[in-house]
Amino acid sequence: MMKIRNSGLKKPLLFFVILCAVNEAFSQDPDMYTNATFLKRLNKERSFSELKKRIVSASAKTPAGNWGEFVTGVDESINTKNRIVAFTFDACGGKHGSGYDKELIEYLHQEKIPATLFISGKWIDSQFTEFLNLSRDTLFEIENHGLNHRPCTITGQSAYGIKGTLSLEEAFDEIEGNARKIEAITKRRPLYFRSATAFIDEASARMAMRLGITTVGYQILSGDAVPFVQESVIEQNVVNKIKPGAIVIMHFNHPEWNTKEALEKIVPKLRKMGYSFVRLHDFKLISRK
């Protein structure tokens, strides 16, 4: 009987492995997901364009309502009396916001602190490889910080010098566009949305709700977004205001800021107070309204 050599079996297997690797590389080509390219492709998809038409039509008679960080439709804390706290970190993107605080992420790993990362499409474009790595990391959950990091409004209001969306259509693209971008890359649709700067109007928050997305603000403002604020100030902002179920807003896109240094002081103190750290998706969220 003729024997089949093992080496003959290895070649098809090796080819299959290489083919899978090539397909994976193509599927994760960052040029496919840049904001302009991805949104252009989305608008050609029937499911996206029809959903936009339906949602915009349903929202057409909805007034803009209040504008701010704590409007109706925005959740700000976890519904609990237990001593837990959710650290949330934004990555804004853009010309001055596309850095990556690797040391902060490494500290979270070192201390085994789960966290929720709100990431914009702009930041993904600038840090695609790092985004992929974070999306595969089970310590974190990846959530939606808007496609172009624009505050969501239907009237074009601004916050902190950032011009908001001008219409229902633009607000839709900001929210749903980035949700689909994240899902296309990670195979997981985000559950939560935080508007750029955390400012949003009630009409946009209701639109997110119609899309099955929960808009999340915060209960504790760490203050780390003030450039070069001292870590002791960030520490006091968090530790002195901590409450069971608090959602804390911080950032991981500015390694030159003092967020990591502040966390090194905050975490031991909160643990001493009996607090543990959680991600948002494991709990029910509530608002103050």
Secondary structure, 3 states (H helix, E strand, C coil): CCCCCHHHHHHHHHHHHHHHHHHHHHHCCHHHCCHHHHHHHHHCCHHHHHHHHHHHHHHCCCCCCCEECCCCCEECEECCCCCEEEEEEEECCCCCCCCCCHHHHHHHHHCCCCEEEEECHHHHHHCHHHHHHHHCCCCEEEEECCCCCCCECCCCCEECCEECCCCHHHHHHHHHHHHHHHHHHHCCCCCEECCHHHCEEHHHHHHHHHCCCEEECCCEECCCCCCCCCHHHHHHHHHCCCCCCEEEEEECCCCCCCHHHHHHHHHHHHHHCCCEECCHHHCCEECCC
